[in-house]
Amino acid sequence: MTKYSDEFKIMVVQEYQEGKLGYQRLAKKHGVKSHKQIINWVKNYEKFGTEGILKKQQKKTYSVQFKLDVLSFMKRTGSSVRETALQFGLTNPPMITAWKKTFLDGGAEALDRSKGRPPMSDKAKNRSNKHSDEKEMTYEQQLERENELLRLEIEYLKKLRAFQMDPDDYLEKHKQRYHSNSKKRSD
């Protein structure tokens, strides 16, 4: 995937807003692989200003519950990936598609797996220390993790059932929460 500078993105968005060229022609003119990237830049700029386009210094990690809420919202409302991203204050819509694929392939537990190499723990550094204790702790930690994921899954199913019973009331009740969460992130 090609990386574009912040200045380039802002220039393309401003050129689009002048109204002379559409998404596809701008992509062709500037050598952007897909016009959908330009659509994302424009929508993020319109919703969040220049902050929506600027590269983030630090990658944000999202909780499993947040990911489930995003996927649930998208399914309930029939919103597109882009609309859902804007609703939740996410500037990278393809990330939601990746979450959906991960969830469909491995369930809620798969959403909890972090990408990349995990940091080396003190236990790993001191391998010579009691191997049997490590195995017990690892098994105990696995059970705790499984319990937490089951709790999250039950919570998700409860929310889904509440939505199915009265979609309009549920959406109205939770709309303010999602809206206030997205405002906090953009500040």
C-alpha positions as a Markdown table, in Angstrom:
| # | Residue | x | y | z |
|---|---|---|---|---|
| 1 | Met | 0.0 | 0.0 | 0.0 |
| 2 | Thr | 1.4 | 3.4 | -1.0 |
| 3 | Lys | 1.8 | 6.0 | 1.7 |
| 4 | Tyr | 0.8 | 9.6 | 0.9 |
| 5 | Ser | 2.0 | 12.6 | 2.8 |
| 6 | Asp | -0.4 | 14.7 | 4.8 |
| 7 | Glu | 0.2 | 17.7 | 2.5 |
| 8 | Phe | -0.6 | 15.7 | -0.6 |
| 9 | Lys | -3.9 | 14.4 | 0.9 |
| 10 | Ile | -4.9 | 18.0 | 1.9 |
| 11 | Met | -4.0 | 19.3 | -1.6 |
| 12 | Val | -6.1 | 16.6 | -3.2 |
| 13 | Val | -9.1 | 17.2 | -0.9 |
| 14 | Gln | -8.9 | 20.9 | -1.6 |
| 15 | Glu | -8.7 | 20.3 | -5.3 |
| 16 | Tyr | -11.8 | 18.1 | -5.0 |
| 17 | Gln | -13.7 | 20.8 | -3.1 |
| 18 | Glu | -13.0 | 23.3 | -5.8 |
| 19 | Gly | -15.4 | 21.1 | -7.8 |
| 20 | Lys | -13.4 | 20.9 | -11.1 |
| 21 | Leu | -12.6 | 17.2 | -10.9 |
| 22 | Gly | -14.3 | 14.1 | -9.4 |
| 23 | Tyr | -12.8 | 11.3 | -7.4 |
| 24 | Gln | -11.8 | 9.1 | -10.3 |
| 25 | Arg | -10.2 | 11.9 | -12.4 |
| 26 | Leu | -8.3 | 13.2 | -9.3 |
| 27 | Ala | -7.0 | 9.7 | -8.7 |
| 28 | Lys | -5.9 | 9.4 | -12.3 |
| 29 | Lys | -4.3 | 12.8 | -12.3 |
| 30 | His | -2.3 | 12.3 | -9.1 |
| 31 | Gly | -1.5 | 8.6 | -9.5 |
| 32 | Val | -3.6 | 7.5 | -6.5 |
| 33 | Lys | -4.2 | 3.7 | -6.9 |
| 34 | Ser | -7.9 | 3.8 | -6.0 |
| 35 | His | -10.4 | 6.7 | -6.1 |
| 36 | Lys | -11.9 | 5.2 | -2.9 |
| 37 | Gln | -8.9 | 6.5 | -1.0 |
| 38 | Ile | -9.8 | 10.0 | -2.1 |
| 39 | Ile | -13.4 | 9.5 | -1.0 |
| 40 | Asn | -12.1 | 8.5 | 2.4 |
| 41 | Trp | -9.9 | 11.5 | 2.7 |
| 42 | Val | -12.7 | 13.9 | 1.6 |
| 43 | Lys | -15.2 | 12.3 | 4.1 |
| 44 | Asn | -12.8 | 12.4 | 6.9 |
| 45 | Tyr | -11.9 | 16.0 | 6.2 |
| 46 | Glu | -15.5 | 17.0 | 6.0 |
| 47 | Lys | -16.3 | 15.3 | 9.4 |
| 48 | Phe | -13.1 | 15.9 | 11.4 |
| 49 | Gly | -11.2 | 18.7 | 9.6 |
| 50 | Thr | -7.5 | 18.3 | 8.9 |
| 51 | Glu | -7.2 | 16.0 | 12.0 |
| 52 | Gly | -9.1 | 13.4 | 10.0 |
| 53 | Ile | -6.4 | 13.3 | 7.4 |
| 54 | Leu | -3.2 | 13.8 | 9.4 |
| 55 | Lys | -1.2 | 10.7 | 10.1 |
| 56 | Lys | -1.4 | 9.5 | 13.7 |
| 57 | Gln | 1.9 | 9.3 | 15.5 |
| 58 | Gln | 0.7 | 6.4 | 17.6 |
| 59 | Lys | -1.5 | 3.6 | 16.5 |
| 60 | Lys | -4.6 | 3.2 | 18.6 |
| 61 | Thr | -5.8 | -0.1 | 19.8 |
| 62 | Tyr | -9.5 | -0.8 | 20.3 |
| 63 | Ser | -11.1 | -3.1 | 22.8 |
| 64 | Val | -13.0 | -6.2 | 21.7 |
| 65 | Gln | -16.2 | -4.7 | 23.0 |
| 66 | Phe | -15.7 | -1.6 | 20.9 |
| 67 | Lys | -15.1 | -3.7 | 17.8 |
| 68 | Leu | -18.2 | -5.8 | 18.5 |
| 69 | Asp | -20.2 | -2.5 | 19.0 |
| 70 | Val | -19.0 | -1.2 | 15.6 |
| 71 | Leu | -19.8 | -4.5 | 13.8 |
| 72 | Ser | -23.2 | -4.7 | 15.6 |
| 73 | Phe | -24.1 | -1.1 | 14.6 |
| 74 | Met | -23.1 | -1.8 | 11.0 |
| 75 | Lys | -25.3 | -4.9 | 10.9 |
| 76 | Arg | -28.3 | -3.4 | 12.6 |
| 77 | Thr | -28.4 | -0.2 | 10.7 |
| 78 | Gly | -27.2 | -1.5 | 7.3 |
| 79 | Ser | -24.7 | 1.3 | 7.2 |
| 80 | Ser | -21.8 | 1.1 | 4.8 |
| 81 | Val | -18.3 | 0.6 | 6.2 |
| 82 | Arg | -17.5 | 4.3 | 5.4 |
| 83 | Glu | -20.7 | 5.5 | 7.2 |
| 84 | Thr | -20.0 | 3.3 | 10.2 |
| 85 | Ala | -16.4 | 4.6 | 10.4 |
| 86 | Leu | -17.6 | 8.2 | 10.4 |
| 87 | Gln | -20.2 | 7.4 | 13.0 |
| 88 | Phe | -17.6 | 6.0 | 15.4 |
| 89 | Gly | -14.8 | 8.5 | 14.6 |
| 90 | Leu | -12.6 | 6.1 | 12.8 |
| 91 | Thr | -10.5 | 7.5 | 10.0 |
| 92 | Asn | -9.6 | 4.1 | 8.5 |
| 93 | Pro | -12.7 | 2.3 | 7.2 |
| 94 | Pro | -10.9 | -0.7 | 5.8 |
| 95 | Met | -10.0 | -1.5 | 9.4 |
| 96 | Ile | -13.7 | -2.3 | 10.0 |
| 97 | Thr | -13.7 | -4.7 | 7.1 |
| 98 | Ala | -10.7 | -6.5 | 8.6 |
| 99 | Trp | -12.5 | -6.8 | 12.0 |
| 100 | Lys | -15.6 | -8.2 | 10.2 |
| 101 | Lys | -13.5 | -10.8 | 8.4 |
| 102 | Thr | -11.7 | -11.7 | 11.6 |
| 103 | Phe | -14.9 | -12.0 | 13.5 |
| 104 | Leu | -16.5 | -14.2 | 10.9 |
| 105 | Asp | -13.4 | -16.5 | 10.7 |
| 106 | Gly | -12.8 | -16.8 | 14.4 |
| 107 | Gly | -15.5 | -15.2 | 16.5 |
| 108 | Ala | -15.1 | -12.7 | 19.3 |
| 109 | Glu | -12.0 | -14.4 | 20.5 |
| 110 | Ala | -10.2 | -13.7 | 17.3 |
| 111 | Leu | -10.8 | -10.0 | 17.7 |
| 112 | Asp | -8.8 | -10.1 | 20.9 |
| 113 | Arg | -5.6 | -11.3 | 19.2 |
| 114 | Ser | -3.1 | -8.5 | 18.7 |
| 115 | Lys | -1.1 | -8.3 | 15.5 |
| 116 | Gly | 2.6 | -8.3 | 15.4 |
| 117 | Arg | 5.2 | -9.8 | 17.7 |
| 118 | Pro | 4.3 | -9.6 | 21.4 |
| 119 | Pro | 6.7 | -7.9 | 23.7 |
| 120 | Met | 9.1 | -10.2 | 25.6 |
| 121 | Ser | 7.8 | -10.7 | 29.1 |
| 122 | Asp | 10.0 | -11.0 | 32.3 |
| 123 | Lys | 8.9 | -14.7 | 32.4 |
| 124 | Ala | 10.2 | -15.3 | 29.0 |
| 125 | Lys | 13.5 | -13.6 | 29.8 |
| 126 | Asn | 13.9 | -15.8 | 32.9 |
| 127 | Arg | 13.1 | -19.2 | 31.3 |
| 128 | Ser | 15.3 | -21.0 | 33.8 |
| 129 | Asn | 12.8 | -20.3 | 36.6 |
| 130 | Lys | 10.2 | -22.9 | 37.5 |
| 131 | His | 8.7 | -24.2 | 34.2 |
| 132 | Ser | 5.9 | -26.1 | 36.0 |
| 133 | Asp | 4.6 | -22.8 | 37.6 |
| 134 | Glu | 4.6 | -21.1 | 34.2 |
| 135 | Lys | 2.5 | -23.8 | 32.7 |
| 136 | Glu | -0.1 | -23.6 | 35.5 |
| 137 | Met | -0.2 | -19.8 | 35.2 |
| 138 | Thr | -0.5 | -20.0 | 31.5 |
| 139 | Tyr | -3.5 | -22.4 | 31.8 |
| 140 | Glu | -5.0 | -20.2 | 34.5 |
| 141 | Gln | -4.6 | -17.2 | 32.3 |
| 142 | Gln | -6.2 | -19.0 | 29.4 |
| 143 | Leu | -9.2 | -19.9 | 31.5 |
| 144 | Glu | -9.5 | -16.2 | 32.6 |
| 145 | Arg | -9.3 | -15.1 | 29.1 |
| 146 | Glu | -11.9 | -17.6 | 27.9 |
| 147 | Asn | -14.3 | -16.4 | 30.7 |
| 148 | Glu | -13.8 | -12.8 | 29.7 |
| 149 | Leu | -14.5 | -13.6 | 26.0 |
| 150 | Leu | -17.6 | -15.5 | 27.0 |
| 151 | Arg | -18.8 | -12.6 | 29.1 |
| 152 | Leu | -18.3 | -10.3 | 26.1 |
| 153 | Glu | -20.1 | -12.7 | 23.8 |
| 154 | Ile | -23.1 | -12.9 | 26.2 |
| 155 | Glu | -23.2 | -9.1 | 26.4 |
| 156 | Tyr | -23.1 | -8.8 | 22.7 |
| 157 | Leu | -26.0 | -11.3 | 22.3 |
| 158 | Lys | -28.0 | -9.4 | 24.9 |
| 159 | Lys | -27.5 | -6.2 | 22.9 |
| 160 | Leu | -28.4 | -7.9 | 19.7 |
| 161 | Arg | -31.6 | -9.3 | 21.2 |
| 162 | Ala | -32.6 | -5.9 | 22.6 |
| 163 | Phe | -32.1 | -4.4 | 19.1 |
| 164 | Gln | -34.2 | -7.1 | 17.5 |
| 165 | Met | -37.0 | -6.5 | 19.9 |
| 166 | Asp | -37.2 | -2.8 | 19.3 |
| 167 | Pro | -34.7 | -1.4 | 16.8 |
| 168 | Asp | -35.8 | 2.2 | 16.8 |
| 169 | Asp | -35.7 | 2.5 | 20.6 |
| 170 | Tyr | -32.4 | 0.8 | 20.9 |
| 171 | Leu | -30.7 | 3.0 | 18.2 |
| 172 | Glu | -32.1 | 6.2 | 19.7 |
| 173 | Lys | -30.9 | 5.1 | 23.2 |
| 174 | His | -27.4 | 4.3 | 22.0 |
| 175 | Lys | -27.0 | 7.0 | 19.4 |
| 176 | Gln | -26.0 | 9.6 | 21.9 |
| 177 | Arg | -23.4 | 7.3 | 23.5 |
| 178 | Tyr | -21.7 | 6.7 | 20.1 |
| 179 | His | -21.9 | 10.3 | 19.2 |
| 180 | Ser | -20.3 | 11.5 | 22.4 |
| 181 | Asn | -17.6 | 8.9 | 22.1 |
| 182 | Ser | -16.6 | 10.1 | 18.7 |
| 183 | Lys | -16.4 | 13.7 | 19.9 |
| 184 | Lys | -14.1 | 12.7 | 22.7 |
| 185 | Arg | -11.7 | 11.0 | 20.2 |
| 186 | Ser | -11.5 | 14.0 | 17.9 |
| 187 | Asp | -10.6 | 16.5 | 20.6 |
